[in-house]
Amino acid sequence: NYIVKNKRNLAITFMFLSFCFNLKSQNMELGLLGGVGVTSLYGDYSLNNEPKIGYAIGINFKYIKDKLSFGTNVLYERKGDMYQIDVTTPSDPDNSIGTADVSRNFNYLTIPILIGYRFGSQRKIGVNLGPYSSFLISQNTVTEFNSEKSELDDSQSWQNYDFGITSSIDYQIGITDYLNLSIEGRYNIGITDILQVENTDWTFKNQSLLFLVGINYLIK
C-alpha cells in the first residue's frame, strides 16, 4: 500500500545518504548548486494547464571512482503549474464575467540518488540517472482576477510525498586543483500521483526541467 511504499523509499534514500557520508574522503566532491527551469503537472485531468518557472537550490555530495560516480543532493525545490478559470457571479453561474489566472506552488525538500558515468580523457562530461524522493514542505494556490490576488493554503489536498526519476547531463570546468564549476541540465518526472482528494478520477504528477550551476570542492 501507499504507506509501505513510502517507508521503503525513505529507507532506501537514507541508507544511501549514510553510505555517502562514510565513503573515503579522497574520492569526494562537496558543493553548492542551484538554478531555474520550467515545471508543470501532468496526468489525467480536464484542466488546460501550462508550465511555470521553478527553481532549486541546495547542497551536493558525490563519490567518484574512475569514470563512475555515485551522488546525491539535498534541495529546496519549487514546483507547480498555471491555468485559467472562468469567473461567474453567484446569481448567474452560466454567465462568465472574466478569466482568472491560477498558479499552484509546491515547495519540496528533494533528495535524488544519482549514478553517473563520465566521458573523455579529462572526464568533463557526465550523464546521471536515478530515483528521487520529495517531501512536501508547503503548498499554496494563488488566484489573480482584475489585478487582485488571493492566496489559499491547499496542502491538505496533496500528498506529503513524491517519488520519481531524475536524469541529467553535466559539464565540469576546473577552476583550481580543488575547485570546479558544474553546469547541468536535469529532467525530473514524477511517478507518484500527488493528488489527495477522494471521489475523483483525476491524477496529477510532477515534472520539471532544470538548468543548474554548481561549485564543488574536491577532497583528495
C-alpha positions as CSV (number, residue, x, y, z in Angstrom):
1,N,0.0,0.0,0.0
2,Y,0.9,3.7,-0.1
3,I,2.4,3.8,3.4
4,V,4.5,0.7,2.9
5,K,5.9,2.1,-0.4
6,N,6.8,5.4,1.4
7,K,8.6,3.7,4.2
8,R,10.6,1.6,1.7
9,N,11.6,4.6,-0.4
10,L,12.6,6.5,2.7
11,A,14.7,3.6,3.9
12,I,16.5,3.4,0.6
13,T,17.1,7.2,0.5
14,F,18.6,7.4,4.0
15,M,20.7,4.2,3.6
16,F,22.3,5.8,0.5
17,L,22.9,9.0,2.4
18,S,24.6,7.1,5.2
19,F,26.7,5.3,2.6
20,C,27.8,8.6,1.0
21,F,28.9,10.1,4.3
22,N,31.1,7.1,5.1
23,L,33.0,6.9,1.8
24,K,36.7,7.6,1.7
25,S,37.3,11.4,1.7
26,Q,39.8,11.4,-1.2
27,N,37.0,10.4,-3.6
28,M,34.5,13.1,-2.5
29,E,33.1,16.2,-4.0
30,L,31.1,18.6,-1.7
31,G,29.4,21.6,-3.2
32,L,26.5,24.0,-3.6
33,L,24.2,24.1,-6.6
34,G,21.1,26.0,-7.8
35,G,19.2,27.1,-10.8
36,V,15.9,27.7,-12.5
37,G,13.8,26.0,-15.1
38,V,10.2,25.1,-16.1
39,T,7.9,22.9,-14.1
40,S,4.4,21.6,-14.6
41,L,1.9,18.9,-13.7
42,Y,0.8,16.1,-16.0
43,G,-1.7,13.3,-15.6
44,D,-5.4,12.5,-16.2
45,Y,-7.5,15.7,-15.7
46,S,-9.6,18.2,-17.7
47,L,-7.6,21.4,-16.9
48,N,-5.8,23.1,-19.7
49,N,-2.7,23.9,-17.6
50,E,0.6,25.4,-18.6
51,P,4.2,25.2,-17.2
52,K,5.6,27.9,-15.0
53,I,9.0,29.0,-13.7
54,G,10.5,26.8,-11.0
55,Y,13.8,26.7,-9.2
56,A,16.1,24.5,-6.9
57,I,18.9,25.3,-4.5
58,G,20.9,23.1,-2.2
59,I,24.0,21.0,-1.5
60,N,25.7,18.3,-3.5
61,F,27.6,15.2,-2.4
62,K,29.4,13.0,-4.9
63,Y,31.7,9.9,-4.7
64,I,33.9,9.4,-7.7
65,K,35.6,6.1,-8.7
66,D,37.4,6.2,-12.1
67,K,34.6,7.1,-14.6
68,L,31.7,6.2,-12.3
69,S,30.1,8.5,-9.8
70,F,27.5,8.0,-7.0
71,G,25.9,11.1,-5.7
72,T,23.0,12.8,-4.0
73,N,21.7,16.3,-3.4
74,V,19.6,17.9,-0.7
75,L,17.5,20.5,-2.5
76,Y,14.8,23.1,-1.7
77,E,12.7,22.9,-4.8
78,R,9.7,24.9,-6.2
79,K,7.4,23.1,-8.5
80,G,3.9,23.8,-9.8
81,D,1.8,24.9,-12.8
82,M,-0.6,27.5,-14.0
83,Y,-4.1,27.5,-15.6
84,Q,-7.1,29.8,-16.1
85,I,-10.7,29.6,-14.9
86,D,-13.8,31.4,-15.9
87,V,-15.2,33.7,-13.2
88,T,-19.0,33.9,-12.7
89,T,-21.4,35.5,-10.3
90,P,-23.5,33.5,-7.7
91,S,-26.7,35.0,-9.2
92,D,-25.8,33.9,-12.8
93,P,-23.3,31.0,-12.8
94,D,-23.7,30.4,-16.5
95,N,-22.5,33.9,-17.4
96,S,-18.7,34.4,-17.4
97,I,-17.5,37.9,-16.3
98,G,-13.9,37.3,-17.0
99,T,-10.9,34.9,-16.6
100,A,-8.8,34.4,-13.5
101,D,-5.1,33.2,-13.6
102,V,-4.4,30.5,-11.1
103,S,-0.8,29.5,-10.0
104,R,-0.2,26.4,-7.9
105,N,3.1,26.3,-5.9
106,F,4.6,23.3,-4.3
107,N,7.7,23.6,-2.1
108,Y,9.6,20.4,-1.7
109,L,12.7,19.0,0.1
110,T,14.1,16.8,-2.7
111,I,16.7,14.1,-2.4
112,P,17.8,12.4,-5.6
113,I,20.1,9.3,-5.8
114,L,22.2,9.5,-8.9
115,I,24.6,7.1,-10.6
116,G,26.8,8.7,-13.2
117,Y,29.3,7.9,-15.9
118,R,31.9,10.4,-17.1
119,F,33.2,10.6,-20.7
120,G,36.5,11.7,-22.2
121,S,40.1,11.6,-21.1
122,Q,39.5,14.6,-18.7
123,R,36.0,13.3,-17.7
124,K,34.4,16.7,-18.1
125,I,31.1,15.4,-19.4
126,G,28.8,13.2,-17.4
127,V,25.4,11.6,-17.6
128,N,23.4,10.7,-14.5
129,L,20.3,8.7,-13.7
130,G,18.4,7.6,-10.6
131,P,15.3,8.0,-8.4
132,Y,14.3,11.0,-6.3
133,S,12.3,11.4,-3.1
134,S,10.5,14.7,-2.4
135,F,8.8,15.7,0.8
136,L,6.2,18.5,0.7
137,I,7.1,21.5,2.9
138,S,4.2,23.7,1.9
139,Q,1.7,24.4,-0.9
140,N,-0.4,27.4,-1.9
141,T,-2.6,28.4,-4.7
142,V,-2.6,32.0,-5.9
143,T,-5.6,33.3,-7.9
144,E,-5.4,36.7,-9.7
145,F,-8.5,38.4,-11.1
146,N,-8.8,42.1,-12.1
147,S,-5.4,42.8,-10.6
148,E,-6.4,41.4,-7.2
149,K,-4.7,38.4,-5.7
150,S,-5.9,35.8,-3.2
151,E,-3.9,33.0,-1.7
152,L,-5.1,29.7,-0.5
153,D,-3.2,27.1,1.6
154,D,-4.5,23.9,-0.1
155,S,-1.8,21.5,1.2
156,Q,-4.4,19.1,2.6
157,S,-5.4,18.2,-1.0
158,W,-1.9,17.0,-1.9
159,Q,0.3,14.1,-0.8
160,N,3.2,14.8,1.5
161,Y,5.5,12.6,-0.5
162,D,6.5,12.4,-4.2
163,F,8.7,9.8,-5.9
164,G,10.1,9.9,-9.4
165,I,13.1,9.5,-11.8
166,T,15.9,12.1,-12.4
167,S,18.1,12.1,-15.5
168,S,20.8,14.7,-16.3
169,I,23.8,15.6,-18.3
170,D,26.6,17.9,-16.8
171,Y,29.8,19.6,-17.8
172,Q,32.6,20.4,-15.4
173,I,35.1,23.2,-15.7
174,G,38.2,23.1,-13.5
175,I,38.9,26.3,-11.6
176,T,41.8,25.2,-9.3
177,D,43.1,21.9,-8.2
178,Y,40.4,21.8,-5.6
179,L,37.5,23.6,-7.1
180,N,35.4,23.0,-10.2
181,L,32.3,24.6,-11.8
182,S,29.5,22.4,-13.0
183,I,26.8,23.2,-15.5
184,E,23.9,20.7,-15.6
185,G,20.6,20.1,-17.4
186,R,18.3,18.0,-15.3
187,Y,14.9,16.4,-16.1
188,N,12.6,15.1,-13.3
189,I,9.5,13.1,-13.9
190,G,7.2,12.0,-11.1
191,I,5.7,8.6,-10.8
192,T,3.5,9.2,-7.7
193,D,0.0,10.6,-8.1
194,I,0.3,13.6,-5.7
195,L,-3.4,14.4,-5.5
196,Q,-5.0,13.5,-2.2
197,V,-8.7,14.0,-2.9
198,E,-11.4,11.3,-2.6
199,N,-14.1,10.6,-5.1
200,T,-12.2,11.8,-8.2
201,D,-10.6,10.0,-11.2
202,W,-8.1,12.9,-11.7
203,T,-4.4,12.3,-11.3
204,F,-1.5,14.8,-11.1
205,K,2.2,14.1,-11.3
206,N,5.2,16.4,-11.2
207,Q,7.6,17.1,-14.0
208,S,10.4,19.7,-14.3
209,L,13.4,20.7,-16.4
210,L,16.1,22.5,-14.5
211,F,19.3,24.2,-15.5
212,L,21.7,24.1,-12.6
213,V,25.1,25.7,-11.8
214,G,27.3,24.3,-9.0
215,I,30.6,25.0,-7.3
216,N,32.3,21.9,-5.9
217,Y,35.2,21.4,-3.5
218,L,37.4,18.3,-4.3
219,I,38.6,16.4,-1.2
220,K,41.7,14.5,-2.3
